[in-house]
């Protein structure tokens, strides 16, 4: 445990001569011995300062307002945060709610404490769900404060955690707003800084608030199943412990419970019944060293059968938030599936508390693998290169929610990128100059297109040219904010005529997603849109996009606002069940334009001629009917439907060569998947695009076969085409 030091610029002489208040008895819990008398005294100064500032104020529950900062500080005491952070937590609301100036705090407690309090106050003023554009500048300031001192977000997360614990005192409309904001903003931030424990509690509290009946149902089902589960968990724990002890591995073996929000998320995303998700048992093995982690893995793989493709090594390649563990899934006693995580004690602490763990469990592994600082530093770089606050907000929110892939440079360096990243993203991740000079690439020593999505474990080699030209079309497929921002920065330096053409292409491409084009907007309608975008002519608008001054996706929103189907709308809709291709007894047909399959998010369209037509939620055709919302039927697949095969369209990019097509086709036939039709199109001397229509039973089955095809050495990519240009609407 690292020793907490008093800030050098803390000045007791500058503190008003008030009688110092005593902390409540339960404030420190079991941690009081970790503080010196001087440290406790400084915290008492901060407590007294805040109590005087909040004197006479009350919370919604009727308690004195100072009870809230005390609870926030108490959470941070549990995390063993430094004195400055705890003092800032005690005073985190005095700038916002009281007649206190930042300079008053700085004079007594020093600049760092004042900056943390100021950063938290700025974040508290932002409304993420409403008046977004008005608050973009505030968000930018907050994110930069985070980049300068991560303790700003640590205090804010503790503040949000206590507010969520007491959310039931708020009016219902306010509860919903705060809970959604927690899921969309603060949960992902907690994950990004590695605070898994806080993230789990935040998401559970938000889920219970938004969906009380669903939460109650899941909790009840867990409780009902817990009796039988306890016996199985005890039996497997005892057996694992016995095997490890025989090999002289000192360990702690724990049963791992899933939080209710993660269970619900799996039910939705994996389209699996609750019973099937609950049937997977989780265990965590805690050992003393990295060597023991790998020894433990080998031992349990000897005694239980590992499930193919379900092993991940986050020790050799840690996640960007510092998380490290070995993950494996096995069949244990009586073929019961179990998920096992193997960690050292320090890895477990970092997994739960993230960046907070650094303050009291500093290890070489932590310093080497904890990459949150890189993300924070990246915020400042984004700020310098972003054209405006909209661009900045889009980039930060994109990075917050991303999954990751891990790829290698030719020298063996590891780069973690956002899921969906391409060789262009990789080039910019290595260095901006490398990205600006890209002319081609190799993946695993073979030439590949620049827009192919990278997969973990691949080695990427970038070819460059001094005369390379930035292609505006890259903005249509790059996935990382660093690449997007750097491309826009380069585009701003090109000629206006080129920029105008590039901007028009980008805007047209965005509008195509809703089935619209620029020709659909004329006269007064176009004028209103241009006014809302802050420009006087369409030429100026597309030029601004081409120069990177405006974001094409955000501009497109102004054109077809109200036409797109948004994820947030789903919470307010009542879903109809699609069972055996019928809705409420009425026969439904499947749209040929998007070919939905079980597991997809779908929507029905009531057509006067054809009846109910089922579309994929992301289908471009369905956007045409958004203004006729009475014709749209929010729909979900029924789990009680009989097994059935559905048509699906795939696009495979592969090398030219004899036997390649036959090899790809054999992957489908050996998996008992029927191929309906095959078409091929040579796109260059080295590459061919193959369009394959197959019959598939579910999204899970589709992902499985796509993974098999992608694993082939001759295949660069295998994608599902939601809207095949060759197909007509269903």
C-alpha positions in Angstrom: 0.0 0.0 0.0 1.6 3.3 -1.0 1.7 6.0 1.6 -0.5 9.0 1.1 1.3 12.3 1.3 -0.1 15.7 2.1 -0.1 18.2 -0.7 2.8 20.6 -0.4 0.6 23.6 -1.0 -2.0 22.8 1.7 -2.2 25.8 4.0 -4.0 25.5 7.4 -3.2 29.2 8.0 -5.5 30.2 5.1 -8.4 28.3 6.5 -11.2 30.4 8.2 -11.2 29.9 12.0 -14.2 27.6 12.2 -14.3 24.8 14.6 -13.3 21.6 12.8 -16.1 19.0 12.5 -15.7 15.4 13.4 -16.4 12.7 10.8 -19.3 10.3 11.4 -18.2 7.1 13.0 -18.7 5.0 9.9 -16.8 7.3 7.5 -13.5 5.4 7.4 -14.8 1.9 7.9 -11.8 -0.4 8.5 -9.3 2.0 6.7 -8.7 4.7 9.4 -5.4 3.1 10.4 -4.1 3.8 6.8 -4.2 7.6 7.5 -1.9 9.8 9.6 -3.4 12.3 12.0 -2.2 15.1 9.7 -4.0 13.5 6.8 -7.2 13.1 8.7 -6.9 16.7 9.8 -6.8 17.9 6.2 -9.8 15.9 5.3 -11.6 17.4 8.3 -10.8 20.9 7.0 -12.3 19.9 3.6 -15.4 18.4 5.4 -15.9 21.5 7.5 -15.4 23.8 4.5 -18.1 21.8 2.6 -20.5 21.5 5.5 -20.4 25.3 6.0 -20.9 25.9 2.3 -23.9 23.5 2.1 -25.4 24.7 5.4 -29.2 24.8 5.2 -29.4 22.7 2.0 -31.2 19.4 1.8 -31.3 16.4 -0.5 -34.4 15.0 -2.0 -34.6 12.4 0.8 -34.7 15.2 3.4 -31.2 14.6 4.7 -28.7 17.5 5.1 -26.9 17.9 1.7 -23.5 17.3 3.3 -24.5 13.6 3.6 -24.0 13.2 -0.2 -20.4 14.5 -0.4 -19.6 12.4 2.7 -20.9 9.2 1.0 -18.9 10.1 -2.2 -15.8 10.6 -0.2 -16.4 7.4 1.7 -16.6 5.4 -1.6 -13.2 6.9 -2.5 -11.7 6.0 0.9 -12.7 2.4 0.1 -10.8 2.7 -3.2 -7.8 4.0 -1.2 -7.6 7.2 -3.2 -5.1 9.9 -2.3 -5.9 12.8 0.1 -6.4 15.3 -2.7 -9.1 13.2 -4.4 -10.9 12.6 -1.1 -10.8 16.3 -0.2 -12.1 17.2 -3.7 -14.9 14.7 -3.3 -16.0 16.3 0.0 -16.1 19.7 -1.8 -17.2 18.5 -5.3 -20.5 20.4 -5.3 -19.5 23.7 -3.6 -18.7 25.5 -6.9 -22.0 24.5 -8.4 -24.4 24.8 -5.5 -22.9 27.4 -3.2 -21.4 30.9 -3.5 -17.9 29.6 -3.5 -15.1 30.6 -5.9 -12.4 28.2 -7.3 -9.7 30.5 -6.0 -11.0 30.1 -2.4 -10.4 26.3 -2.7 -7.0 26.8 -4.4 -5.9 29.2 -1.7 -6.4 26.6 1.1 -6.2 23.2 -0.5 -3.9 23.8 -3.4 -4.2 23.9 -7.2 -4.7 20.2 -7.8 -7.7 19.9 -5.4 -9.3 23.1 -7.0 -8.8 21.7 -10.5 -10.5 18.4 -9.6 -13.4 20.2 -8.0 -13.7 22.5 -11.0 -13.6 19.5 -13.5 -16.3 17.6 -11.6 -18.5 20.8 -11.5 -18.2 21.2 -15.3 -19.1 17.6 -15.8 -22.1 18.0 -13.5 -23.5 20.8 -15.6 -23.7 18.8 -18.9 -27.0 17.3 -20.0 -26.0 14.5 -22.4 -29.5 13.7 -23.5 -31.0 17.1 -24.2 -29.8 20.3 -25.7 -26.8 18.4 -27.0 -25.3 20.9 -29.4 -25.5 23.7 -26.7 -23.5 21.5 -24.4 -20.9 20.1 -26.8 -18.4 22.8 -25.8 -18.9 21.9 -22.1 -18.3 18.3 -22.8 -15.1 19.1 -24.6 -13.8 21.1 -21.6 -14.8 18.3 -19.3 -13.0 15.7 -21.4 -9.8 17.8 -21.4 -10.0 18.2 -17.6 -10.2 14.3 -17.5 -7.1 14.1 -19.8 -5.2 16.4 -17.5 -6.2 14.6 -14.3 -8.0 11.3 -14.4 -9.1 11.9 -10.7 -11.8 14.1 -12.1 -13.7 11.2 -13.6 -13.0 9.0 -10.6 -14.7 11.5 -8.3 -17.6 11.9 -10.8 -18.1 8.1 -11.0 -18.3 7.9 -7.2 -20.7 10.8 -7.3 -22.9 9.1 -9.9 -22.7 5.8 -8.0 -24.2 7.4 -4.8 -26.8 9.3 -6.9 -27.8 6.0 -8.5 -28.1 4.3 -5.0 -30.6 7.0 -4.0 -32.3 7.5 -7.4 -35.7 6.4 -6.0 -36.1 9.7 -4.4 -36.2 11.6 -7.7 -39.3 12.1 -9.9 -39.9 9.3 -12.4 -39.0 11.4 -15.5 -35.8 12.4 -13.9 -35.0 8.8 -12.9 -35.3 7.6 -16.5 -33.1 10.5 -17.8 -30.4 9.9 -15.2 -30.5 6.1 -15.6 -30.1 6.3 -19.5 -27.3 8.7 -19.1 -25.6 6.3 -16.7 -25.8 3.4 -19.2 -24.7 5.5 -22.2 -22.0 7.6 -20.7 -20.8 6.7 -17.2 -20.9 2.9 -17.5 -18.6 2.9 -20.6 -16.3 5.5 -18.9 -16.0 3.2 -15.8 -15.2 0.3 -18.2 -12.6 2.4 -20.0 -10.7 3.3 -16.8 -11.0 -0.3 -15.6 -13.4 0.2 -12.7 -15.4 -3.0 -13.3 -16.9 -3.1 -9.9 -18.3 0.4 -10.2 -19.4 -0.3 -13.8 -21.3 -3.4 -12.7 -23.2 -1.6 -9.9 -24.0 1.4 -12.1 -25.4 -0.8 -14.8 -27.5 -2.9 -12.4 -28.9 0.2 -10.7 -29.7 1.8 -14.0 -31.3 -1.4 -15.3 -33.5 -1.8 -12.2 -34.6 1.8 -12.6 -35.4 1.5 -16.4 -36.9 -2.0 -16.3 -38.0 -2.8 -12.8 -40.2 -5.7 -13.8 -37.6 -7.4 -16.0 -35.0 -6.9 -13.2 -37.4 -8.4 -10.6 -38.0 -11.4 -13.0 -34.3 -12.1 -13.5 -33.5 -11.7 -9.7 -36.4 -14.0 -8.9 -35.2 -16.6 -11.4 -31.6 -16.4 -10.0 -32.9 -16.9 -6.5 -35.0 -19.8 -7.5 -32.1 -21.5 -9.2 -29.6 -20.7 -6.5 -30.3 -23.7 -4.4 -29.2 -26.3 -7.0 -26.5 -24.0 -8.3 -24.8 -23.7 -4.9 -24.2 -27.5 -4.7 -22.8 -27.6 -8.2 -20.5 -24.6 -7.6 -19.3 -26.0 -4.3 -18.5 -29.4 -6.0 -16.6 -27.9 -8.9 -14.7 -25.4 -6.7 -13.6 -28.2 -4.4 -12.4 -30.3 -7.3 -10.5 -27.4 -8.9 -8.9 -26.6 -5.6 -7.9 -30.3 -5.1 -6.2 -30.5 -8.5 -4.2 -27.2 -7.9 -3.2 -28.2 -4.4 -1.8 -31.5 -5.6 0.5 -29.5 -7.9 1.6 -27.2 -5.0 -0.2 -24.2 -6.5 -1.5 -21.9 -3.7 -4.8 -20.6 -4.9 -8.2 -19.1 -4.0 -11.1 -20.5 -6.1 -14.3 -18.4 -6.2 -17.7 -18.9 -7.8 -18.4 -15.8 -10.0 -21.9 -14.4 -10.2 -23.1 -12.5 -13.2 -24.8 -9.1 -12.6 -28.4 -8.9 -13.8 -27.7 -6.2 -16.4 -25.1 -8.5 -18.1 -27.5 -11.4 -18.0 -30.2 -9.3 -19.7 -27.7 -8.0 -22.3 -26.8 -11.6 -23.2 -30.4 -12.6 -23.5 -30.9 -9.8 -26.0 -27.7 -10.0 -28.0 -27.2 -13.8 -28.1 -30.9 -14.5 -28.4 -30.7 -17.2 -25.8 -33.2 -18.1 -23.1 -32.4 -17.2 -19.5 -32.0 -20.9 -18.5 -29.3 -21.4 -21.1 -27.3 -18.4 -19.9 -27.7 -19.4 -16.2 -26.5 -22.9 -17.1 -23.0 -21.5 -17.6 -21.1 -21.4 -14.3 -18.3 -18.8 -13.7 -15.2 -19.3 -11.6 -12.2 -17.2 -10.7 -8.9 -18.7 -9.8 -6.5 -16.3 -7.9 -2.9 -17.4 -7.7 0.4 -15.8 -6.6 2.3 -15.4 -9.9 2.0 -15.2 -13.7 3.8 -18.5 -13.9 1.1 -20.1 -11.7 -1.6 -18.7 -13.9 -0.3 -20.6 -16.9 0.4 -23.7 -14.8 -3.2 -23.6 -13.5 -4.5 -23.3 -17.0 -2.6 -26.4 -18.1 -3.8 -28.4 -15.1 -7.5 -27.6 -15.5 -7.3 -28.3 -19.3 -5.9 -31.8 -18.4 -8.9 -32.5 -16.1 -11.7 -30.8 -18.0 -12.4 -30.7 -21.7 -11.7 -27.2 -23.2 -14.3 -25.8 -25.7 -12.7 -25.0 -29.0 -12.3 -21.2 -29.7 -13.1 -20.1 -26.2 -9.6 -19.3 -24.8 -8.3 -15.8 -24.5 -4.9 -14.7 -23.1 -5.3 -11.2 -21.7 -2.1 -11.6 -19.7 0.2 -11.6 -22.7 -2.0 -9.0 -24.5 -3.9 -7.0 -21.8 -7.0 -5.0 -22.6 -6.5 -1.2 -23.0 -8.0 -0.5 -19.5 -5.3 -2.7 -17.8 -7.4 -5.8 -17.4 -5.4 -9.0 -17.3 -6.5 -12.7 -17.0 -6.6 -16.0 -18.7 -10.1 -16.8 -19.9 -11.2 -20.4 -20.8 -14.4 -22.3 -21.2 -14.6 -26.0 -20.3 -16.9 -28.9 -19.8 -16.7 -29.9 -16.2 -18.5 -32.5 -14.1 -21.4 -34.1 -16.1 -20.5 -31.9 -19.1 -21.5 -28.7 -17.3 -20.1 -25.7 -19.1 -17.9 -23.5 -16.9 -16.2 -20.2 -17.6 -12.9 -19.8 -15.8 -10.8 -16.6 -15.2 -7.3 -17.1 -13.9 -5.5 -14.1 -12.3 -2.9 -13.0 -9.8 -4.0 -11.0 -6.8 -2.9 -7.7 -8.3 -4.7 -8.5 -11.6 -7.9 -9.1 -9.6 -7.6 -5.8 -7.8 -7.0 -4.0 -11.1 -9.9 -5.8 -12.7 -12.3 -4.5 -10.1 -10.9 -1.0 -9.3 -8.9 -0.1 -12.5 -7.0 3.1 -12.2 -7.9 3.4 -8.5 -5.8 0.3 -7.8 -2.7 2.1 -8.9 -2.7 4.2 -5.8 -2.2 1.3 -3.4 -1.1 -1.8 -5.4 1.6 -0.4 -7.6 3.3 -3.2 -9.6 5.6 -3.4 -12.6 2.8 -5.3 -14.5 0.4 -2.5 -13.8 2.8 0.2 -15.0 3.6 -1.8 -18.1 0.1 -2.8 -19.1 -2.2 0.0 -17.9 -3.1 2.0 -21.0 -5.9 4.3 -19.7 -3.3 7.1 -19.6 -2.8 6.6 -23.4 -6.5 7.1 -23.9 -6.6 10.2 -21.7 -3.5 11.7 -23.5 -5.3 10.9 -26.8 -8.2 13.2 -25.7 -5.8 16.2 -25.8 -4.5 15.1 -29.3 -8.2 14.8 -30.5 -8.9 18.3 -29.1 -6.0 19.8 -31.1 -7.0 18.1 -34.4 -10.8 18.2 -34.1 -12.5 20.9 -36.2 -15.3 21.5 -33.8 -17.0 20.3 -30.6 -19.4 18.0 -32.6 -16.4 16.2 -34.1 -14.8 15.9 -30.7 -17.9 14.5 -29.0 -18.5 11.9 -31.8 -14.9 10.7 -31.5 -14.9 10.4 -27.7 -18.2 8.6 -27.5 -17.1 6.2 -30.3 -13.9 5.3 -28.4 -15.8 4.8 -25.1 -18.1 2.0 -26.4 -15.7 0.2 -28.7 -14.6 -3.5 -28.4 -11.0 -4.2 -29.4 -8.8 -6.2 -31.7 -5.1 -6.9 -31.2 -2.8 -6.9 -34.2 1.0 -7.0 -34.6 3.4 -4.8 -36.5 6.1 -6.7 -38.6 8.5 -6.1 -35.7 6.1 -7.9 -33.3 4.8 -4.8 -31.5 1.2 -5.2 -30.2 -1.4 -2.6 -31.1 -4.9 -2.6 -29.7 -7.5 -1.1 -32.0 -11.2 -0.6 -32.0 -13.2 -3.6 -33.4 -13.9 -3.0 -37.1 -10.5 -1.2 -37.6 -8.8 -1.4 -41.0 -5.2 -1.2 -42.1 -5.7 2.6 -42.4 -6.6 2.7 -38.7 -3.5 0.6 -37.9 -1.3 3.0 -39.9 -2.5 6.0 -38.0 -2.2 4.2 -34.7 1.5 3.6 -35.4 2.1 7.3 -36.4 0.1 10.0 -38.2 2.8 10.4 -40.8 2.6 6.7 -41.7 -1.2 7.1 -42.1 -0.8 10.1 -44.3 1.5 8.2 -46.7 -0.3 4.9 -47.0 -0.3 3.4 -50.5 -1.1 -0.3 -49.8 -0.9 -3.0 -47.1 -0.1 -6.7 -46.4 -1.9 -8.8 -43.8 0.0 -11.9 -42.8 2.5 -11.2 -45.6 -0.3 -11.1 -48.3 -1.6 -8.1 -50.1 -5.0 -7.0 -48.9 -7.5 -4.1 -49.6 -7.2 -1.1 -47.3 -10.8 -1.4 -46.2 -10.7 -5.0 -44.9 -11.6 -5.3 -41.2 -8.7 -6.5 -39.1 -8.9 -9.6 -36.8 -7.0 -10.3 -33.6 -3.6 -12.0 -34.1 -3.0 -10.7 -37.7 0.3 -9.0 -38.6 -0.1 -5.8 -40.6 2.5 -4.3 -42.8 1.9 -0.8 -44.4 3.4 0.2 -47.7 4.0 3.9 -48.2 4.6 6.4 -51.0 5.9 10.0 -50.9 3.2 10.9 -53.4 0.4 9.2 -51.6 -3.0 11.1 -51.6 -5.5 11.0 -48.8 -8.7 9.4 -50.2 -11.9 11.0 -48.7 -13.6 7.6 -49.1 -11.4 6.3 -46.2 -13.8 8.2 -43.9 -16.5 5.7 -44.9 -14.6 2.7 -43.4 -12.1 3.8 -40.8 -13.2 3.0 -37.2 -10.9 4.9 -34.9 -11.2 8.5 -33.9 -7.5 9.1 -34.4 -7.6 8.0 -38.0 -10.8 9.9 -38.7 -9.5 13.1 -37.2 -6.1 12.9 -39.0 -7.8 12.3 -42.4 -10.0 15.3 -41.9 -7.0 17.4 -40.9 -5.2 16.4 -44.2 -8.4 17.0 -46.2 -8.6 20.6 -44.9 -5.3 21.4 -46.8 -6.5 20.3 -50.2 -7.9 22.5 -53.0 -11.5 23.8 -52.6 -12.6 22.2 -55.9 -11.4 18.8 -54.8 -12.9 19.3 -51.3 -16.3 20.1 -52.8 -16.4 16.9 -54.9 -15.2 14.8 -52.0 -17.7 16.4 -49.6 -20.6 15.7 -52.0 -19.6 12.1 -52.4 -19.4 11.7 -48.6 -22.8 13.3 -48.0 -24.4 11.2 -50.8 -23.0 8.0 -49.3 -24.5 8.9 -45.9 -27.9 9.8 -47.4 -28.0 6.5 -49.3 -28.3 4.7 -46.0 -31.8 6.1 -45.6 -32.7 5.5 -49.3 -32.4 9.3 -50.0 -30.2 11.4 -52.3 -29.4 15.1 -52.6 -31.9 15.3 -55.5 -34.7 14.7 -53.0 -34.1 18.0 -51.3 -35.0 21.2 -53.1 -36.5 24.7 -52.6 -37.7 25.7 -49.1 -36.9 22.3 -47.6 -33.2 22.5 -48.6 -33.1 26.1 -47.5 -34.3 25.2 -44.0 -31.7 22.4 -43.8 -28.9 24.7 -44.9 -29.9 27.3 -42.2 -29.9 24.6 -39.5 -26.4 23.6 -40.7 -25.3 27.2 -40.5 -24.4 27.7 -44.2 -26.0 29.7 -47.1 -25.4 27.3 -50.0 -25.2 23.6 -50.7 -21.8 24.2 -52.3 -20.5 25.7 -49.1 -21.9 22.8 -47.1 -20.3 20.0 -49.2 -17.0 22.0 -49.3 -17.0 22.2 -45.4 -17.5 18.4 -45.3 -14.7 17.8 -47.8 -12.4 20.1 -45.9 -13.2 18.3 -42.6 -14.9 21.2 -41.1 -18.2 19.3 -40.7 -19.0 15.6 -40.2 -20.9 14.0 -43.0 -22.9 11.7 -40.7 -24.0 14.6 -38.5 -24.9 16.7 -41.5 -26.9 13.8 -42.9 -28.9 13.7 -39.7 -30.2 17.2 -40.5 -31.4 15.9 -43.9 -33.2 12.8 -42.9 -33.9 13.4 -39.2 -36.9 11.4 -38.1 -36.4 8.8 -40.9 -33.8 6.6 -39.2 -34.7 3.9 -36.7 -32.8 4.7 -33.6 -31.9 2.3 -30.8 -33.3 4.6 -28.2 -36.8 4.3 -29.7 -37.0 0.6 -28.8 -37.6 1.2 -25.0 -40.8 3.1 -25.8 -42.3 0.5 -28.2 -44.4 -2.6 -27.6 -43.0 -5.5 -29.5 -45.0 -8.1 -31.5 -43.8 -11.7 -31.5 -42.8 -13.4 -34.8 -43.7 -17.0 -34.3 -43.5 -19.6 -37.1 -43.4 -16.7 -39.6 -46.7 -15.3 -38.3 -47.6 -12.2 -36.3 -50.8 -12.5 -34.3 -51.8 -15.3 -36.7 -51.2 -13.2 -39.8 -48.7 -14.7 -42.3 -45.5 -12.6 -42.7 -43.0 -12.6 -45.5 -39.3 -11.8 -45.4 -37.9 -8.8 -47.3 -35.5 -9.8 -50.1 -33.7 -6.5 -49.7 -32.1 -7.3 -46.3 -32.9 -11.0 -45.7 -33.3 -11.0 -41.9 -32.5 -14.2 -39.9 -33.3 -15.3 -36.3 -31.1 -13.3 -34.0 -31.3 -10.1 -36.0 -33.1 -7.1 -34.7 -36.2 -6.8 -36.9 -39.2 -4.6 -37.7 -42.4 -5.4 -39.5 -43.9 -3.2 -42.2 -47.6 -3.4 -42.9 -47.9 -3.4 -46.7 -51.4 -3.0 -48.3 -50.6 -5.4 -51.1 -48.3 -8.0 -49.5 -49.4 -8.0 -45.9 -46.7 -7.9 -43.2 -43.1 -7.7 -44.5 -40.2 -8.4 -42.1 -37.1 -6.2 -42.5 -33.8 -6.1 -40.7 -33.7 -3.0 -38.5 -30.7 -1.6 -40.4 -32.4 -2.0 -43.8 -32.2 1.1 -45.9 -35.6 0.4 -47.4 -37.4 0.5 -44.0 -36.2 4.1 -43.5 -38.6 5.2 -46.3 -41.6 4.3 -44.2 -40.4 6.1 -41.0 -42.8 9.0 -41.6 -45.6 6.5 -41.8 -44.9 5.0 -38.3 -48.4 3.6 -38.1 -47.3 1.1 -40.8 -44.3 -0.1 -38.7 -44.6 -3.0 -36.2 -41.7 -3.4 -33.7 -41.1 -7.1 -33.8 -39.0 -9.8 -32.0 -38.3 -13.4 -32.9 -40.2 -16.0 -30.8 -38.0 -18.6 -29.0 -40.9 -21.0 -29.5 -40.7 -21.0 -33.3 -39.9 -24.3 -35.1 -36.4 -24.6 -36.7 -36.4 -23.1 -40.2 -33.8 -22.1 -42.8 -33.6 -18.5 -44.0 -31.8 -17.0 -47.1 -28.7 -15.0 -46.3 -26.3 -13.0 -48.6 -22.5 -13.1 -48.0 -19.7 -11.3 -49.7 -16.3 -12.9 -49.6 -13.1 -11.2 -50.7 -10.4 -13.7 -51.6 -7.2 -14.2 -53.6 -7.4 -15.2 -57.3 -6.3 -18.7 -58.0 -7.3 -22.2 -59.0 -9.4 -24.1 -56.5 -10.1 -21.1 -54.2 -13.8 -21.0 -54.9 -14.1 -24.8 -54.4 -12.3 -24.6 -51.0 -14.6 -21.8 -49.8 -17.7 -23.8 -51.0 -16.5 -26.9 -49.1 -16.5 -25.0 -45.8 -20.3 -24.5 -46.2 -21.0 -28.1 -47.4 -19.0 -29.7 -44.6 -21.0 -27.6 -42.1 -24.3 -28.8 -43.7 -25.2 -25.4 -45.0 -26.9 -25.3 -48.3 -25.6 -22.9 -51.0 -28.4 -21.3 -53.1 -26.3 -19.4 -55.6 -22.7 -18.2 -56.2 -21.4 -15.3 -58.3 -17.9 -14.0 -58.6 -16.4 -10.7 -59.7 -12.7 -10.0 -60.3 -11.9 -6.6 -58.8 -8.1 -6.6 -59.5 -5.3 -8.8 -60.7 -5.0 -10.3 -57.2 -8.5 -10.3 -55.7 -11.9 -11.6 -56.5 -15.3 -10.8 -54.8 -17.6 -13.8 -54.4 -21.3 -13.3 -53.6 -22.8 -16.3 -52.0 -26.5 -16.9 -51.1 -26.9 -19.6 -48.4 -29.7 -21.0 -46.2 -29.0 -20.5 -42.6 -30.9 -21.3 -39.3 -29.8 -18.5 -37.0 -27.4 -15.6 -36.5 -25.3 -17.8 -34.2 -24.9 -20.4 -37.0 -24.0 -17.6 -39.5 -21.3 -16.2 -37.3 -19.8 -19.6 -36.9 -19.5 -20.3 -40.6 -18.3 -16.8 -41.3 -15.5 -17.4 -38.8 -14.5 -20.6 -40.5 -14.4 -18.9 -43.9 -12.3 -16.0 -42.5 -9.8 -18.4 -41.1 -8.9 -19.6 -44.6 -5.4 -18.3 -45.8 -6.8 -17.3 -49.2 -9.7 -15.2 -47.7 -9.2 -11.5 -46.8 -12.7 -10.9 -45.5 -16.2 -12.4 -45.2 -19.1 -10.1 -44.6 -22.8 -10.3 -44.5 -24.6 -8.0 -46.9 -27.7 -6.6 -45.2 -28.8 -4.6 -48.3 -27.5 -6.4 -51.4 -27.6 -3.9 -54.3 -28.6 -6.7 -56.7 -31.7 -7.5 -54.7 -35.0 -5.7 -54.9 -37.3 -4.8 -52.1 -39.2 -7.8 -50.5 
